Amino acid sequence: MKPVLNQFAFKISPRRAKKRLGQHFLRDPGTIARIIDLAAPQAGETVLEIGPGEGVLTEALLNRGAQVVAVEADKDLWQPLTQRFQAQAATDLTAAAADSGKFYLKQGDFLKLDLEQLFLQNMGLSAPVAVVANIPYQITTPILFRLIKYRYLFSRAILMMQEEVAARLLAAPDTRDYGRLTVGAGIHCDINPGFKVAPGAFSPPPKVWSRVLRFEFLAQPRYKVADQELFERLLLALFSQRRKQIINPLKGILTNLERDVICEKLVASGFAPEARPATLSPEEMVRLADSISQWLKETSKT
């Protein structure tokens, strides 16, 4: 059953948004409907909502029969959310997983939440969880990387974010927006460009346009990464100096090798030392990380 959108305006008790938390409460019924259609929640499916705010997306998800686990950091919203969904509230996580259309409020910071304990141990879920969220724009990147890190817990994520961040996620190599986020997400997700959202859909209106993206988490990475920690370190080093030739940031990783030696190894592996980070495709980034891993092993033996 689809949510009765024309009731939202009457059920909301308007609240003053907190600037320090980056709050912009979604109010537009048409946008809410499009998000739910893009998410396509199934009856009985567990959905994680990050930052439910006033609960407009929560209500729409519950009306579709989803079990909603909402994580909210703002203490001032805990009581209003509990009261709003009192009829659907689950007494504990086990109960939340048992029936369709149940609501469980997890109080705290999503970035500090033990996701494995929540979904695997406490709820005992065997199927991956969907994620739906209008996330605070100032912590979009940490949230994305945390979802990617625990991607085995999730089937998909439908996320509202600043249009500028969405452009980075959808960017092609050798463009202005292409960067660490593009590569990190692209290796583990298929990304649907979704739709743009005007500032007027929120209260208070943000100063920027937004976009809703749909992420499909891949069962296997698009390219196999031999050393994930080194790969992430490489991405951070390269895109922290994105206008420099790749030889420059690599000197900070391959500290035991002289510049000339690094250049020789790059050329032998098919890389131009003078290339800029943004010109390397995700596949080339993975291949470079694997090469560096091998060079580090070689130097450790000498």
C-alpha positions as CSV (number, residue, x, y, z in Angstrom):
1,M,0.0,0.0,0.0
2,K,1.4,3.4,-0.9
3,P,1.5,6.2,1.7
4,V,-1.4,8.7,1.9
5,L,0.7,11.7,1.0
6,N,-1.9,14.4,1.5
7,Q,-2.0,13.6,5.3
8,F,1.7,14.4,5.9
9,A,1.2,18.1,6.2
10,F,-1.3,17.6,9.0
11,K,0.7,15.0,10.9
12,I,3.9,17.0,11.1
13,S,4.6,19.1,14.2
14,P,7.1,21.7,12.7
15,R,10.3,21.9,14.6
16,R,13.2,24.4,14.5
17,A,16.1,22.9,12.6
18,K,19.5,22.8,14.2
19,K,22.1,24.4,12.0
20,R,25.0,22.6,13.8
21,L,23.5,19.2,12.8
22,G,22.8,20.3,9.2
23,Q,19.1,19.7,9.6
24,H,16.8,20.5,6.7
25,F,13.5,18.8,7.2
26,L,11.9,17.3,4.1
27,R,8.3,18.5,3.7
28,D,7.4,18.1,0.0
29,P,4.9,15.2,-0.5
30,G,5.9,14.8,-4.1
31,T,9.5,14.3,-3.2
32,I,8.6,11.9,-0.5
33,A,6.6,9.8,-2.9
34,R,9.4,9.8,-5.5
35,I,12.0,8.6,-2.9
36,I,9.7,5.8,-1.8
37,D,9.1,4.7,-5.4
38,L,12.8,4.7,-6.0
39,A,13.5,2.7,-2.9
40,A,10.7,0.3,-3.7
41,P,10.4,-1.3,-0.2
42,Q,8.7,-4.6,0.1
43,A,6.3,-5.6,2.8
44,G,8.2,-7.3,5.6
45,E,11.6,-5.9,4.4
46,T,13.9,-4.3,7.0
47,V,14.9,-0.7,6.2
48,L,17.5,1.3,8.0
49,E,16.7,5.0,8.1
50,I,19.6,7.4,9.0
51,G,18.3,10.6,10.6
52,P,14.5,10.2,10.4
53,G,14.0,13.8,11.5
54,E,10.3,14.5,11.7
55,G,9.4,11.0,10.4
56,V,7.9,11.8,7.0
57,L,9.9,9.1,5.2
58,T,9.5,6.8,8.2
59,E,5.7,7.0,7.8
60,A,5.8,6.3,4.1
61,L,8.0,3.3,4.6
62,L,5.8,1.9,7.4
63,N,2.7,2.4,5.1
64,R,4.5,0.1,2.6
65,G,4.8,-2.6,5.3
66,A,8.5,-2.2,5.9
67,Q,10.1,-2.7,9.3
68,V,11.9,0.5,10.0
69,V,15.0,0.8,12.2
70,A,15.6,4.5,12.5
71,V,18.8,5.9,13.9
72,E,18.6,9.5,15.3
73,A,21.3,11.5,17.0
74,D,19.2,14.5,18.0
75,K,17.9,14.0,21.5
76,D,15.2,16.5,21.0
77,L,13.6,14.3,18.3
78,W,13.5,11.1,20.2
79,Q,10.3,11.8,22.1
80,P,8.4,13.2,19.1
81,L,9.3,10.2,17.0
82,T,8.4,7.8,19.7
83,Q,5.0,9.5,20.2
84,R,4.3,9.7,16.4
85,F,4.9,6.0,15.9
86,Q,3.7,4.7,19.2
87,A,1.1,2.4,17.5
88,Q,3.8,0.8,15.3
89,A,6.6,0.7,17.9
90,A,8.4,-2.5,18.5
91,T,9.4,-3.2,22.1
92,D,12.8,-4.5,21.0
93,L,14.9,-5.3,17.9
94,T,13.7,-8.9,17.8
95,A,10.1,-7.7,17.7
96,A,11.0,-5.2,15.0
97,A,12.3,-8.0,12.8
98,A,9.3,-10.2,13.3
99,D,6.3,-8.2,11.9
100,S,5.6,-6.0,9.0
101,G,5.1,-2.3,9.6
102,K,7.0,-2.1,12.8
103,F,9.2,0.9,14.0
104,Y,12.2,0.8,16.3
105,L,14.1,3.9,17.2
106,K,17.8,3.5,17.8
107,Q,19.1,6.5,19.7
108,G,22.6,7.6,18.8
109,D,25.2,8.5,16.2
110,F,25.1,6.3,13.1
111,L,28.8,6.8,12.6
112,K,29.5,5.2,16.0
113,L,26.9,2.4,15.7
114,D,28.0,-1.2,15.7
115,L,26.1,-2.3,12.6
116,E,27.0,-6.0,12.8
117,Q,25.8,-6.2,16.4
118,L,22.6,-4.4,15.4
119,F,21.5,-6.4,12.4
120,L,23.3,-9.7,12.8
121,Q,23.3,-10.3,16.6
122,N,20.4,-8.3,18.0
123,M,18.0,-8.7,15.1
124,G,19.3,-12.0,13.7
125,L,18.7,-10.9,10.1
126,S,19.7,-13.2,7.3
127,A,18.7,-11.0,4.4
128,P,20.4,-7.7,3.6
129,V,18.9,-4.4,4.7
130,A,17.8,-1.5,2.6
131,V,18.8,2.0,3.5
132,V,16.7,5.1,3.0
133,A,17.9,8.5,4.3
134,N,17.9,12.2,4.0
135,I,21.3,12.5,5.4
136,P,23.0,15.6,6.9
137,Y,25.1,17.1,4.1
138,Q,28.2,17.9,6.2
139,I,28.7,14.2,7.0
140,T,27.6,12.7,3.7
141,T,31.1,11.3,2.8
142,P,31.7,9.6,6.2
143,I,28.2,8.0,6.0
144,L,28.9,6.8,2.4
145,F,32.2,5.2,3.3
146,R,30.7,3.5,6.3
147,L,27.9,2.0,4.3
148,I,30.5,0.8,1.7
149,K,32.6,-0.7,4.5
150,Y,29.7,-2.7,5.7
151,R,28.1,-3.2,2.3
152,Y,27.6,-7.0,3.0
153,L,24.8,-6.0,5.3
154,F,22.9,-3.9,2.7
155,S,21.2,-4.6,-0.5
156,R,20.7,-1.0,-1.6
157,A,20.7,2.6,-0.3
158,I,18.5,5.5,-1.4
159,L,20.2,8.7,-0.2
160,M,19.4,12.4,-0.4
161,M,22.5,14.5,-0.7
162,Q,23.9,17.7,-1.9
163,E,24.0,17.9,-5.7
164,E,27.7,18.7,-5.6
165,V,28.5,15.4,-3.8
166,A,26.2,13.5,-6.2
167,A,28.1,14.9,-9.1
168,R,31.4,13.6,-7.6
169,L,29.8,10.1,-7.3
170,L,28.6,10.1,-10.9
171,A,31.8,11.7,-12.4
172,A,33.8,10.2,-15.2
173,P,37.7,10.0,-15.1
174,D,39.6,13.2,-16.1
175,T,36.8,15.5,-15.1
176,R,36.7,18.2,-12.4
177,D,34.4,16.2,-10.1
178,Y,36.2,12.8,-10.4
179,G,37.9,11.8,-7.1
180,R,38.4,9.5,-4.2
181,L,34.6,9.2,-3.6
182,T,34.0,8.4,-7.2
183,V,36.5,5.5,-7.2
184,G,35.7,4.2,-3.7
185,A,31.9,4.0,-4.4
186,G,32.2,2.9,-8.0
187,I,34.1,-0.2,-7.2
188,H,31.5,-1.5,-4.8
189,C,28.2,0.0,-6.2
190,D,26.1,0.5,-9.2
191,I,24.7,4.1,-8.9
192,N,21.4,5.2,-10.3
193,P,21.4,9.0,-10.9
194,G,17.9,9.3,-9.4
195,F,16.5,12.8,-9.4
196,K,17.2,16.4,-8.4
197,V,15.4,18.1,-5.5
198,A,14.8,21.9,-5.3
199,P,15.6,23.8,-2.0
200,G,11.9,24.6,-1.5
201,A,11.2,20.9,-0.7
202,F,12.8,21.5,2.7
203,S,12.3,23.6,5.8
204,P,14.5,25.5,6.2
205,P,15.5,25.5,2.5
206,P,19.2,24.7,2.0
207,K,21.2,27.1,-0.2
208,V,21.9,24.3,-2.7
209,W,20.0,21.8,-4.8
210,S,19.9,18.2,-3.7
211,R,19.8,14.9,-5.5
212,V,18.5,11.4,-4.5
213,L,20.7,8.6,-5.6
214,R,20.1,4.8,-5.5
215,F,23.1,2.6,-4.7
216,E,23.1,-1.1,-5.5
217,F,25.8,-2.8,-3.5
218,L,27.6,-5.4,-5.5
219,A,28.1,-8.9,-4.2
220,Q,31.7,-8.8,-5.4
221,P,33.8,-5.7,-6.1
222,R,33.9,-4.6,-9.7
223,Y,37.7,-5.0,-9.5
224,K,39.4,-7.2,-6.9
225,V,41.5,-5.2,-4.5
226,A,44.4,-7.2,-2.9
227,D,45.0,-4.8,0.0
228,Q,42.0,-2.7,0.9
229,E,43.8,-0.6,3.5
230,L,46.6,0.2,1.1
231,F,44.1,1.0,-1.7
232,E,42.3,3.5,0.6
233,R,45.6,5.0,1.6
234,L,46.6,5.4,-2.1
235,L,43.3,7.1,-3.0
236,L,43.7,9.5,-0.1
237,A,47.3,10.3,-1.1
238,L,46.6,10.8,-4.8
239,F,43.5,12.9,-4.5
240,S,44.9,15.0,-1.7
241,Q,47.4,16.2,-4.4
242,R,45.1,15.8,-7.4
243,R,46.8,18.4,-9.4
244,K,50.3,16.9,-8.9
245,Q,51.9,14.2,-11.0
246,I,51.3,10.8,-9.4
247,I,55.0,10.4,-8.6
248,N,54.8,13.1,-5.9
249,P,52.2,11.5,-3.6
250,L,53.7,8.1,-4.2
251,K,57.0,9.2,-2.6
252,G,55.0,9.5,0.7
253,I,54.0,5.8,0.4
254,L,57.2,4.3,-1.0
255,T,59.5,6.0,1.4
256,N,62.3,3.4,1.0
257,L,62.6,4.0,-2.7
258,E,64.3,6.9,-4.5
259,R,62.2,9.0,-7.0
260,D,64.1,7.6,-10.0
261,V,63.4,4.0,-8.9
262,I,59.7,4.7,-8.4
263,C,59.6,6.3,-11.9
264,E,61.2,3.2,-13.4
265,K,58.7,0.9,-11.6
266,L,55.8,3.0,-12.7
267,V,56.9,2.9,-16.4
268,A,57.5,-0.9,-16.2
269,S,54.0,-1.4,-14.9
270,G,52.4,0.7,-17.6
271,F,52.0,4.0,-15.7
272,A,53.3,7.4,-16.7
273,P,55.0,9.1,-13.7
274,E,53.8,12.5,-14.9
275,A,50.1,11.4,-15.1
276,R,47.6,13.3,-12.9
277,P,45.5,11.3,-10.4
278,A,42.2,12.2,-12.1
279,T,43.3,10.7,-15.4
280,L,43.5,7.2,-13.9
281,S,40.4,5.0,-14.1
282,P,39.2,3.0,-11.1
283,E,40.6,-0.2,-12.7
284,E,44.0,1.5,-13.1
285,M,43.8,2.7,-9.5
286,V,43.4,-0.9,-8.3
287,R,46.2,-2.1,-10.6
288,L,48.5,0.7,-9.2
289,A,47.7,-0.2,-5.6
290,D,48.4,-3.9,-6.4
291,S,51.7,-2.9,-7.9
292,I,52.7,-0.8,-4.9
293,S,51.8,-3.6,-2.6
294,Q,54.2,-5.8,-4.5
295,W,57.0,-3.2,-4.4
296,L,56.6,-2.8,-0.7
297,K,56.9,-6.5,-0.2
298,E,60.1,-6.5,-2.3
299,T,61.7,-3.6,-0.3
300,S,60.8,-5.3,3.0
301,K,62.9,-8.3,2.0
302,T,66.0,-6.2,1.3
